[in-house]
């Protein structure tokens, strides 16, 4: 008896398509590390803070699985201006996060972090920790370098707070220095 290969019926084909679509939808609603709700569009919401983050740094592109391409560098003034006209994932209210907001996504895999001095500097990850110091499943391919916050450093008009994804530290930097940027929405 000869094997006969028959084309799949329309119903069987439709069932396969629905299964694939439902699996993709399941990934969209996935909770990462018990904390971040993945929206499937390059954004996720931190269930602890209510903030919605871009998963990729500016300059990178979300490809449905990860962030690809190189993260661009911007001066503080340029980053603030870019946020004002940014449209992403159907939203136009993106902004540069505050120092405290950006600090909420620092993840020291060693579960050890230094304290902060009286000026607010510090917070370095201690011990044997992974770089970058953000949760890679939530923020894939994040460069381990400094990121701008929207927060002024004290009363200075030339410095702003930055957070390092190389060691989790908070510090200040000249606003004219080109650094990386990750946008957020919500909160305040």
Beta strands, then each sheet from edge to edge (+ up, - down):
strand 1: 31-32
strand 2: 36-38
strand 3: 43-46
strand 4: 52-54
strand 5: 61-62
strand 6: 67-68
strand 7: 95-96
strand 8: 146-152
strand 9: 159-164
strand 10: 170-174
strand 11: 183-185
sheet 1: 1+ 2- 3+ 4- 11+ 7-
sheet 2: 5+ 6-
sheet 3: 8+ 9- 10+
end
